[in-house]
Every structure is written in C-alpha cells, then in structure tokens.
C-alpha cells in the first residue's frame, strides 16, 4: 500500500513537460541556435528557388513560399549588383533572367 512516506513509487515524480529532445547528448537548442537553423533553411530554400529559376523548370517555382522567393530575389539582386560593379554589363544576362523569373512568379501570385 502506498503512503506519503513511500519514496519508491514513481508516481510521485512529476512528469516531464513538452516534447522530448532529439539529440540527448547535446541537449535542447537555445533560441539563438533555433534562429540560426531557421535562417539557414530559408537561405537554402532561396538558393534552391534561384537555381530552379535559371533552368527550364522555372514553372515549378509555385512550390516555393513567398518568403523563399523574396529571399531568392534579395540574394539574386545582391549577386547581380556585385557582378555589374565588377565586370560592367558582361555576363549578367543569366542572372537577369533568373531574377525576372522570380519576380514573374510573385507577380503571377499577386496581380495588381
């Protein structure tokens, strides 16, 4: 029979709250690590969308979120600005086509 002095009963131990940690050795992620992983995933999605915009499968850009497209546009503009400032106007056509495909996808989603 159980009483208040019974320390062997596991029912007295309060249950842990929340979801179990995936990596038991490293412990839970800090908010900074979680934010860093979020930014890395967004950047990865944006780079994937940029690569897809430069190929024949640009029609598949509808699979990406608005955030991923906006990040891809931002990265592509930064790349294009650096390319134009260093080389003049040479070699910028593929980058402009990718940028145009990304902007066209956003324009298709949100007509004026």
FISE-211096 format. One record per residue: residue number from 0; x, y, z of N, C-alpha, C in turn; residue in one letter. Coordinates in steps of 0.001 Angstrom, whole numbers, plus 500000, padded with zeros to 6 digits. Each point is the difference from the previous one (the first is absolute). Example, Ala and Ser with C-alpha at 12.3 -4.5 7.8 and 13.67 -1.06 7.14 Angstrom:
! FISE-211096
<rec resi="0" n_X="513190" n_Y="494310" n_Z="507800" ca_X="499110" ca_Y="501190" ca_Z="500000" c_X="500900" c_Y="501200" c_Z="500000" resn="a"/>
<rec resi="1" n_X="499650" n_Y="501050" n_Z="499280" ca_X="500820" ca_Y="501190" ca_Z="500060" c_X="499230" c_Y="501090" c_Z="500730" resn="s"/>
***
This chain:
! FISE-211096
<rec resi="0" n_X="500831" n_Y="498836" n_Z="500000" ca_X="499169" ca_Y="501164" ca_Z="500000" c_X="500888" c_Y="501244" c_Z="500000" resn="x"/>
<rec resi="1" n_X="499572" n_Y="501006" n_Z="499302" ca_X="500796" ca_Y="501210" ca_Z="499860" c_X="499577" c_Y="501056" c_Z="501020" resn="x"/>
<rec resi="2" n_X="500987" n_Y="500680" n_Z="500545" ca_X="499686" ca_Y="501109" ca_Z="500892" c_X="500940" c_Y="501159" c_Z="499716" resn="x"/>
<rec resi="3" n_X="499948" n_Y="501041" n_Z="500800" ca_X="500791" ca_Y="501198" ca_Z="499742" c_X="501484" c_Y="499803" c_Z="500225" resn="x"/>
<rec resi="4" n_X="500421" n_Y="498950" n_Z="500695" ca_X="501409" ca_Y="499754" ca_Z="500281" c_X="500638" c_Y="499034" c_Z="499004" resn="x"/>
<rec resi="5" n_X="499227" n_Y="499534" n_Z="499048" ca_X="500498" ca_Y="499038" ca_Z="499016" c_X="500773" c_Y="500759" c_Z="498912" resn="x"/>
<rec resi="6" n_X="501330" n_Y="499857" n_Z="499982" ca_X="500830" ca_Y="500693" ca_Z="499015" c_X="500310" c_Y="499127" c_Z="498794" resn="x"/>
<rec resi="7" n_X="499596" n_Y="498769" n_Z="500014" ca_X="500289" ca_Y="499080" ca_Z="498908" c_X="498970" c_Y="500073" c_Z="498879" resn="x"/>
<rec resi="8" n_X="498921" n_Y="500664" n_Z="500219" ca_X="498951" ca_Y="500053" ca_Z="498991" c_X="500333" c_Y="501061" c_Z="498964" resn="x"/>
<rec resi="9" n_X="499929" n_Y="499605" n_Z="498750" ca_X="500332" ca_Y="500946" ca_Z="498937" c_X="498883" c_Y="501001" c_Z="499732" resn="x"/>
<rec resi="10" n_X="498846" n_Y="499768" n_Z="500584" ca_X="498896" ca_Y="500937" ca_Z="499807" c_X="500254" c_Y="501343" c_Z="500667" resn="x"/>
<rec resi="11" n_X="500881" n_Y="500023" n_Z="500963" ca_X="500266" ca_Y="501243" ca_Z="500706" c_X="500910" c_Y="500934" c_Z="499213" resn="x"/>
<rec resi="12" n_X="500714" n_Y="499457" n_Z="499019" ca_X="500887" ca_Y="500821" ca_Z="499177" c_X="499149" c_Y="500741" c_Z="498980" resn="x"/>
<rec resi="13" n_X="500111" n_Y="501314" n_Z="499965" ca_X="499166" ca_Y="500734" ca_Z="499031" c_X="500405" c_Y="499668" c_Z="498559" resn="x"/>
<rec resi="14" n_X="499030" n_Y="499929" n_Z="499145" ca_X="500251" ca_Y="499681" ca_Z="498599" c_X="500700" c_Y="501168" c_Z="499315" resn="x"/>
<rec resi="15" n_X="500886" n_Y="499664" n_Z="499071" ca_X="500679" ca_Y="501049" ca_Z="499239" c_X="499031" c_Y="500561" c_Z="498984" resn="x"/>
<rec resi="16" n_X="500055" n_Y="501304" n_Z="499836" ca_X="499098" ca_Y="500660" ca_Z="499062" c_X="500696" c_Y="500226" c_Z="498683" resn="x"/>
<rec resi="17" n_X="499214" n_Y="500071" n_Z="498929" ca_X="500540" ca_Y="500352" ca_Z="498694" c_X="500485" c_Y="498801" c_Z="499214" resn="x"/>
<rec resi="18" n_X="500518" n_Y="500310" n_Z="498873" ca_X="500463" ca_Y="498991" ca_Z="499057" c_X="501403" c_Y="499531" c_Z="500371" resn="x"/>
<rec resi="19" n_X="500302" n_Y="498713" n_Z="499825" ca_X="501353" ca_Y="499544" ca_Z="500335" c_X="501046" c_Y="500586" c_Z="499054" resn="x"/>
<rec resi="20" n_X="501197" n_Y="500160" n_Z="500483" ca_X="501098" ca_Y="500572" ca_Z="499234" c_X="500472" c_Y="498976" c_Z="498967" resn="x"/>
<rec resi="21" n_X="500257" n_Y="500457" n_Z="498767" ca_X="500463" ca_Y="499093" ca_Z="498956" c_X="501429" c_Y="499533" c_Z="500238" resn="x"/>
<rec resi="22" n_X="500859" n_Y="500917" n_Z="500362" ca_X="501400" ca_Y="499656" ca_Z="500242" c_X="500251" c_Y="500010" c_Z="501511" resn="x"/>
<rec resi="23" n_X="499963" n_Y="498827" n_Z="500608" ca_X="500118" ca_Y="499890" ca_Z="501452" c_X="501382" c_Y="500446" c_Z="500469" resn="x"/>
<rec resi="24" n_X="501041" n_Y="499747" n_Z="499200" ca_X="501359" ca_Y="500356" ca_Z="500396" c_X="500204" c_Y="501510" c_Z="500030" resn="x"/>
<rec resi="25" n_X="499472" n_Y="500697" n_Z="498997" ca_X="500206" ca_Y="501444" ca_Z="499900" c_X="498979" c_Y="500792" c_Z="500809" resn="x"/>
<rec resi="26" n_X="498865" n_Y="499408" n_Z="500293" ca_X="498977" ca_Y="500705" ca_Z="500754" c_X="499124" c_Y="500842" c_Z="499089" resn="x"/>
<rec resi="27" n_X="499083" n_Y="500761" n_Z="500589" ca_X="499098" ca_Y="500807" ca_Z="499181" c_X="500727" c_Y="501176" c_Z="499341" resn="x"/>
<rec resi="28" n_X="499439" n_Y="500468" n_Z="498898" ca_X="500602" ca_Y="501134" ca_Z="499291" c_X="499678" c_Y="501293" c_Z="500737" resn="x"/>
<rec resi="29" n_X="500936" n_Y="500911" n_Z="499963" ca_X="499748" ca_Y="501320" ca_Z="500552" c_X="499202" c_Y="500800" c_Z="498978" resn="x"/>
<rec resi="30" n_X="499380" n_Y="501091" n_Z="500408" ca_X="499275" ca_Y="500829" ca_Z="499031" c_X="500901" c_Y="500511" c_Z="498876" resn="x"/>
<rec resi="31" n_X="501264" n_Y="500272" n_Z="500297" ca_X="500924" ca_Y="500462" ca_Z="498961" c_X="500264" c_Y="498897" c_Z="498980" resn="x"/>
<rec resi="32" n_X="500165" n_Y="498764" n_Z="500482" ca_X="500218" ca_Y="498878" ca_Z="499075" c_X="498758" c_Y="499750" c_Z="499148" resn="x"/>
<rec resi="33" n_X="498835" n_Y="500117" n_Z="500599" ca_X="498754" ca_Y="499807" ca_Z="499262" c_X="499841" c_Y="501072" c_Z="498916" resn="x"/>
<rec resi="34" n_X="500331" n_Y="501241" n_Z="500325" ca_X="499923" ca_Y="501087" ca_Z="499020" c_X="501014" c_Y="499803" c_Z="498885" resn="x"/>
<rec resi="35" n_X="501191" n_Y="499542" n_Z="500353" ca_X="501033" ca_Y="499751" ca_Z="498993" c_X="499558" c_Y="498901" c_Z="499045" resn="x"/>
<rec resi="36" n_X="499427" n_Y="498927" n_Z="500519" ca_X="499513" ca_Y="498914" ca_Z="499147" c_X="498862" c_Y="500479" c_Z="499094" resn="x"/>
<rec resi="37" n_X="499125" n_Y="500849" n_Z="500535" ca_X="498912" ca_Y="500562" ca_Z="499193" c_X="500556" c_Y="500814" c_Z="498840" resn="x"/>
<rec resi="38" n_X="500986" n_Y="500860" n_Z="500283" ca_X="500592" ca_Y="500822" ca_Z="498939" c_X="500708" c_Y="499133" c_Z="498963" resn="x"/>
<rec resi="39" n_X="500683" n_Y="498957" n_Z="500447" ca_X="500676" ca_Y="499096" ca_Z="499063" c_X="498993" c_Y="499299" c_Z="499094" resn="x"/>
<rec resi="40" n_X="498879" n_Y="499570" n_Z="500549" ca_X="498974" ca_Y="499351" ca_Z="499186" c_X="499401" c_Y="500971" c_Z="498990" resn="x"/>
<rec resi="41" n_X="499739" n_Y="501237" n_Z="500419" ca_X="499454" ca_Y="501002" ca_Z="499070" c_X="500995" c_Y="500270" c_Z="498880" resn="x"/>
<rec resi="42" n_X="501288" n_Y="500130" n_Z="500350" ca_X="501030" ca_Y="500261" ca_Z="498998" c_X="500132" c_Y="498820" c_Z="499038" resn="x"/>
<rec resi="43" n_X="499899" n_Y="498804" n_Z="500528" ca_X="500077" ca_Y="498809" ca_Z="499161" c_X="498825" c_Y="499944" c_Z="499023" resn="x"/>
<rec resi="44" n_X="498797" n_Y="500315" n_Z="500483" ca_X="498831" ca_Y="500038" ca_Z="499118" c_X="500162" c_Y="501062" c_Z="498920" resn="x"/>
<rec resi="45" n_X="500558" n_Y="501149" n_Z="500383" ca_X="500179" ca_Y="501091" ca_Z="499043" c_X="501012" c_Y="499617" c_Z="498924" resn="x"/>
<rec resi="46" n_X="501078" n_Y="499357" n_Z="500401" ca_X="501001" ca_Y="499582" ca_Z="499017" c_X="499434" c_Y="498946" c_Z="499068" resn="x"/>
<rec resi="47" n_X="499182" n_Y="499119" n_Z="500524" ca_X="499365" ca_Y="498981" ca_Z="499176" c_X="499051" c_Y="500648" c_Z="498993" resn="x"/>
<rec resi="48" n_X="499237" n_Y="500986" n_Z="500445" ca_X="499083" ca_Y="500702" ca_Z="499095" c_X="500779" c_Y="500753" c_Z="498931" resn="x"/>
<rec resi="49" n_X="501136" n_Y="500585" n_Z="500357" ca_X="500819" ca_Y="500726" ca_Z="499029" c_X="500548" c_Y="499056" c_Z="498946" resn="x"/>
<rec resi="50" n_X="500481" n_Y="498838" n_Z="500443" ca_X="500504" ca_Y="499011" ca_Z="499030" c_X="498882" c_Y="499536" c_Z="499072" resn="x"/>
<rec resi="51" n_X="498826" n_Y="499783" n_Z="500538" ca_X="498888" ca_Y="499522" ca_Z="499191" c_X="499526" c_Y="501090" c_Z="499033" resn="x"/>
<rec resi="52" n_X="500097" n_Y="501264" n_Z="500403" ca_X="499578" ca_Y="501100" ca_Z="499130" c_X="500910" c_Y="500107" c_Z="498789" resn="x"/>
<rec resi="53" n_X="501237" n_Y="499577" n_Z="500109" ca_X="500943" ca_Y="500097" ca_Z="498898" c_X="499946" c_Y="498834" c_Z="499044" resn="x"/>
<rec resi="54" n_X="499131" n_Y="499033" n_Z="500257" ca_X="499926" ca_Y="498820" ca_Z="499139" c_X="498672" c_Y="499960" c_Z="499266" resn="x"/>
<rec resi="55" n_X="499808" n_Y="498928" n_Z="499266" ca_X="498770" ca_Y="499844" ca_Z="499224" c_X="498803" c_Y="499659" c_Z="500890" resn="x"/>
<rec resi="56" n_X="500234" n_Y="499660" n_Z="501247" ca_X="498891" ca_Y="499637" ca_Z="500880" c_X="499560" c_Y="501186" c_Z="500860" resn="x"/>
<rec resi="57" n_X="500091" n_Y="501198" n_Z="499464" ca_X="499585" ca_Y="501192" ca_Z="500738" c_X="498511" c_Y="499974" c_Z="500302" resn="x"/>
<rec resi="58" n_X="499244" n_Y="499185" n_Z="499271" ca_X="498570" ca_Y="499885" ca_Z="500266" c_X="499734" c_Y="499371" c_Z="501367" resn="x"/>
<rec resi="59" n_X="500994" n_Y="499344" n_Z="500570" ca_X="499826" ca_Y="499372" ca_Z="501304" c_X="500258" c_Y="500958" c_Z="501158" resn="x"/>
<rec resi="60" n_X="500146" n_Y="501268" n_Z="499719" ca_X="500222" ca_Y="500974" ca_Z="501071" c_X="498775" c_Y="500158" c_Z="500893" resn="x"/>
<rec resi="61" n_X="498852" n_Y="499526" n_Z="499557" ca_X="498794" ca_Y="500127" ca_Z="500816" c_X="500086" c_Y="499160" c_Z="501272" resn="x"/>
<rec resi="62" n_X="500953" n_Y="499092" n_Z="500080" ca_X="500166" ca_Y="499160" ca_Z="501184" c_X="500634" c_Y="500763" c_Z="501165" resn="x"/>
<rec resi="63" n_X="500630" n_Y="501133" n_Z="499734" ca_X="500723" ca_Y="500730" ca_Z="501034" c_X="499092" c_Y="501023" c_Z="500668" resn="x"/>
<rec resi="64" n_X="500289" n_Y="500272" n_Z="501267" ca_X="499222" ca_Y="500988" ca_Z="500740" c_X="500382" c_Y="501407" c_Z="499561" resn="x"/>
<rec resi="65" n_X="499174" n_Y="500952" n_Z="500376" ca_X="500281" ca_Y="501401" ca_Z="499681" c_X="501298" c_Y="500458" c_Z="500653" resn="x"/>
<rec resi="66" n_X="500226" n_Y="499549" n_Z="501222" ca_X="501228" ca_Y="500371" ca_Z="500716" c_X="501225" c_Y="499498" c_Z="499248" resn="x"/>
<rec resi="67" n_X="499938" n_Y="498755" n_Z="499532" ca_X="501140" ca_Y="499436" ca_Z="499263" c_X="500240" c_Y="500774" c_Z="498708" resn="x"/>
<rec resi="68" n_X="498926" n_Y="500386" n_Z="499321" ca_X="500160" ca_Y="500768" ca_Z="498763" c_X="500575" c_Y="501388" c_Z="500272" resn="x"/>
<rec resi="69" n_X="499522" n_Y="500647" n_Z="501041" ca_X="500532" ca_Y="501325" ca_Z="500336" c_X="501476" c_Y="499928" c_Z="500382" resn="x"/>
<rec resi="70" n_X="500371" n_Y="498968" n_Z="500750" ca_X="501408" ca_Y="499829" ca_Z="500365" c_X="500835" c_Y="499703" c_Z="498760" resn="x"/>
<rec resi="71" n_X="499464" n_Y="499199" n_Z="499079" ca_X="500724" ca_Y="499700" ca_Z="498763" c_X="500182" c_Y="501271" c_Z="499166" resn="x"/>
<rec resi="72" n_X="498987" n_Y="500839" n_Z="499948" ca_X="500104" ca_Y="501272" ca_Z="499266" c_X="501063" c_Y="500885" c_Z="500645" resn="x"/>
<rec resi="73" n_X="500002" n_Y="500047" n_Z="501332" ca_X="500994" ca_Y="500813" ca_Z="500698" c_X="501417" c_Y="499502" c_Z="499716" resn="x"/>
<rec resi="74" n_X="500205" n_Y="498691" n_Z="500068" ca_X="501323" ca_Y="499436" ca_Z="499730" c_X="500418" c_Y="500228" c_Z="498548" resn="x"/>
<rec resi="75" n_X="499059" n_Y="499832" n_Z="499084" ca_X="500321" ca_Y="500163" ca_Z="498582" c_X="500320" c_Y="501463" c_Z="499672" resn="x"/>
<rec resi="76" n_X="499277" n_Y="500935" n_Z="500616" ca_X="500301" ca_Y="501426" ca_Z="499780" c_X="501376" c_Y="500354" c_Z="500534" resn="x"/>
<rec resi="77" n_X="500346" n_Y="499458" n_Z="501172" ca_X="501325" ca_Y="500270" ca_Z="500566" c_X="501084" c_Y="499423" c_Z="499094" resn="x"/>
<rec resi="78" n_X="499775" n_Y="498789" n_Z="499488" ca_X="500960" ca_Y="499387" ca_Z="499094" c_X="500116" c_Y="500812" c_Z="498711" resn="x"/>
<rec resi="79" n_X="498876" n_Y="500425" n_Z="499448" ca_X="499994" ca_Y="500777" ca_Z="498760" c_X="500688" c_Y="501342" c_Z="500198" resn="x"/>
<rec resi="80" n_X="499759" n_Y="500638" n_Z="501135" ca_X="500645" ca_Y="501287" ca_Z="500282" c_X="501518" c_Y="499825" c_Z="500083" resn="x"/>
<rec resi="81" n_X="500453" n_Y="498946" n_Z="500670" ca_X="501435" ca_Y="499735" ca_Z="500088" c_X="500598" c_Y="499651" c_Z="498653" resn="x"/>
<rec resi="82" n_X="499236" n_Y="499267" n_Z="499187" ca_X="500474" ca_Y="499615" ca_Z="498682" c_X="500111" c_Y="501212" c_Z="499076" resn="x"/>
<rec resi="83" n_X="499016" n_Y="500874" n_Z="500035" ca_X="500029" ca_Y="501179" ca_Z="499142" c_X="501081" c_Y="500987" c_Z="500425" resn="x"/>
<rec resi="84" n_X="500226" n_Y="500102" n_Z="501302" ca_X="501013" ca_Y="500959" ca_Z="500441" c_X="501412" c_Y="499509" c_Z="499699" resn="x"/>
<rec resi="85" n_X="500181" n_Y="498676" n_Z="499911" ca_X="501353" ca_Y="499495" ca_Z="499770" c_X="500312" c_Y="499773" c_Z="498515" resn="x"/>
<rec resi="86" n_X="498998" n_Y="499639" n_Z="499198" ca_X="500274" ca_Y="499649" ca_Z="498606" c_X="499321" c_Y="500908" c_Z="498992" resn="x"/>
<rec resi="87" n_X="499294" n_Y="500980" n_Z="500458" ca_X="499231" ca_Y="500806" ca_Z="499048" c_X="498696" c_Y="499305" c_Z="499693" resn="x"/>
<rec resi="88" n_X="499651" n_Y="499859" n_Z="498725" ca_X="498730" ca_Y="499390" ca_Z="499618" c_X="500172" c_Y="498581" c_Z="499473" resn="x"/>
<rec resi="89" n_X="501244" n_Y="499522" n_Z="499917" ca_X="500234" ca_Y="498670" ca_Z="499443" c_X="499596" c_Y="498907" c_Z="500986" resn="x"/>
<rec resi="90" n_X="499362" n_Y="498956" n_Z="499499" ca_X="499683" ca_Y="498825" ca_Z="500790" c_X="498818" c_Y="500140" c_Z="500928" resn="x"/>
<rec resi="91" n_X="499260" n_Y="501081" n_Z="499930" ca_X="498893" ca_Y="500216" ca_Z="500921" c_X="498678" c_Y="499459" c_Z="499470" resn="x"/>
<rec resi="92" n_X="499943" n_Y="499570" n_Z="498748" ca_X="498741" ca_Y="499567" ca_Z="499404" c_X="499380" c_Y="498797" c_Z="500711" resn="x"/>
<rec resi="93" n_X="500743" n_Y="498917" n_Z="500313" ca_X="499357" ca_Y="498883" ca_Z="500713" c_X="499450" c_Y="500412" c_Z="501368" resn="x"/>
<rec resi="94" n_X="500728" n_Y="500862" n_Z="500680" ca_X="499536" ca_Y="500452" ca_Z="501296" c_X="498739" c_Y="500843" c_Z="499859" resn="x"/>
<rec resi="95" n_X="499931" n_Y="500823" n_Z="498981" ca_X="498797" ca_Y="500804" ca_Z="499768" c_X="498810" c_Y="499124" c_Z="499643" resn="x"/>
<rec resi="96" n_X="500250" n_Y="498929" n_Z="499270" ca_X="498909" ca_Y="499083" ca_Z="499657" c_X="499472" c_Y="499293" c_Z="501241" resn="x"/>
<rec resi="97" n_X="500907" n_Y="499585" n_Z="500885" ca_X="499569" ca_Y="499365" ca_Z="501251" c_X="499202" c_Y="500976" c_Z="500841" resn="x"/>
<rec resi="98" n_X="500498" n_Y="501226" n_Z="500095" ca_X="499298" ca_Y="501020" ca_Z="500771" c_X="498629" c_Y="500272" c_Z="499402" resn="x"/>
<rec resi="99" n_X="499929" n_Y="500050" n_Z="498677" ca_X="498714" ca_Y="500216" ca_Z="499333" c_X="499025" c_Y="498866" c_Z="500252" resn="x"/>
<rec resi="100" n_X="500487" n_Y="498763" n_Z="500007" ca_X="499124" ca_Y="498855" ca_Z="500257" c_X="499461" c_Y="500033" c_Z="501433" resn="x"/>
<rec resi="101" n_X="500838" n_Y="500386" n_Z="500956" ca_X="499554" ca_Y="500080" ca_Z="501390" c_X="498958" c_Y="501095" c_Z="500190" resn="x"/>
<rec resi="102" n_X="500256" n_Y="501162" n_Z="499404" ca_X="499052" ca_Y="501113" ca_Z="500116" c_X="498696" c_Y="499667" c_Z="499273" resn="x"/>
<rec resi="103" n_X="500098" n_Y="499328" n_Z="498859" ca_X="498797" ca_Y="499624" ca_Z="499252" c_X="499129" c_Y="499039" c_Z="500808" resn="x"/>
<rec resi="104" n_X="500631" n_Y="499111" n_Z="500755" ca_X="499204" ca_Y="499075" ca_Z="500840" c_X="499251" c_Y="500754" c_Z="501076" resn="x"/>
<rec resi="105" n_X="500664" n_Y="500975" n_Z="500632" ca_X="499288" ca_Y="500811" ca_Z="501005" c_X="498905" c_Y="500830" c_Z="499359" resn="x"/>
<rec resi="106" n_X="500241" n_Y="500536" n_Z="498818" ca_X="498983" ca_Y="500800" ca_Z="499296" c_X="498815" c_Y="499114" c_Z="499609" resn="x"/>
<rec resi="107" n_X="500254" n_Y="498744" n_Z="499674" ca_X="498910" ca_Y="499098" ca_Z="499662" c_X="499139" c_Y="499724" c_Z="501232" resn="x"/>
<rec resi="108" n_X="500623" n_Y="499889" n_Z="501148" ca_X="499249" ca_Y="499732" ca_Z="501233" c_X="499175" c_Y="501190" c_Z="500452" resn="x"/>
<rec resi="109" n_X="500548" n_Y="501188" n_Z="499814" ca_X="499347" ca_Y="501216" ca_Z="500505" c_X="499808" c_Y="501001" c_Z="498872" resn="x"/>
<rec resi="110" n_X="499006" n_Y="499791" n_Z="499146" ca_X="499776" ca_Y="500959" ca_Z="498905" c_X="499552" c_Y="501351" c_Z="500537" resn="x"/>
<rec resi="111" n_X="500348" n_Y="501026" n_Z="499285" ca_X="499688" ca_Y="501374" ca_Z="500451" c_X="498569" c_Y="500344" c_Z="499895" resn="x"/>
***
